[in-house]
């Protein structure tokens, strides 16, 4: 209030000053153009000039406002459409979550064109159509989502829908080129269902990056390697290539080694694979596998197992393996002694069965039956 009063006093004083000046000397302005003249007082001229400037200023502003009115109207109309699209989209999403798929589809599609992210609406509409079993509409909406530049989002959403229908070929076709963390589990499951073992092996480096549980990853990798090595159509050459490409922690797994050794005929390569794996980590299964390679070069394998026995004197598998090889070479006394040492180291079904066979051959039927019963008991407990 104080400030307004001060301004008013200043304005009054200014006008009084100007009025005094106009009374003392009104002055004059002479304008001449094309033989005509116009004369007036300087103060009148200044007032006319100021009025012309003010009129021009507001005239320009009025022209600009009129010129941009259509743009402003268009912007207002677009903003109104966007708000409406967002409201309809939100309602469609709610209906989708509530299981009202037909209504959800209607709301989502009607609001997609004017939504900020139309691809998300089309993907949600595709889910609604999929839930209704309408594959034609589903594919149409997915196509629209891809056209709206959804990137990998539309492909992954499509794969998820195909997976619910167990169409694993369609899943792999849709995301077979993707290796993102979101796509990998879908591809992994699809390739498992399709038994595409080689593709799964090729995918293992990417899967390793996404799995926090390394033990689970190793078990999964070993399972895939065994399936690939045991698959039909392998040649000895392809078996060697597959096996050599495996990482050490997979290649040295007993089940993987067994699948490889069973699939090749070269005794040298069989022995080399088993010994390499045993050097990496001792496994009783590998010792048994080494002893069970057949009669060829049995004497050589006896020497190898004898060397292992010095370091693993209390290992049942080494003693059993020696017994099995002695039996192959016809030395039944040494075989029997090794089997008994194997049982002394640890009760095992294999040694009981071998002794039962030897004792039955030698006419010791009662003791043979005792070993058979013991073998059956161990087999039953292992099955439990």
Secondary structure, DSSP 8 states (H G I E B T S, - for coil): -HHHHHHHHHHHHHHHHHHHHHHH----EEEEETTEEEEE-HHHHHHHHHHHHHHHHHHHHHHHHHHHHHHHHHHHHHHHHHHHHHHHHHHHHHHHHTT-HHHHHHHHHHHHTTSTTHHHHHHHHHHHHHHTT-HHHHHHHHHHHHHTT-THHHHHHHHHHHHHTT-HHHHHHHHTT--SHHHHHHHHHHHHHHT-HHHHHHHHHHHHHH-S-HHHHHHHHHHHHHHHHHSTT--HHHHHHHHHHS-HHHHTSHHHHHHHHHH---HHHHHHHHHHHHHHS--HHHHHHHHTS-STTHHHHHHHHHHHHHH-TT-HHHHHHHHHHHHHTT-HHHHHHHHHHHHHHS--HHHHHHHHHHHHHTT-HHHHHHHHHHHHHHHHHHH-
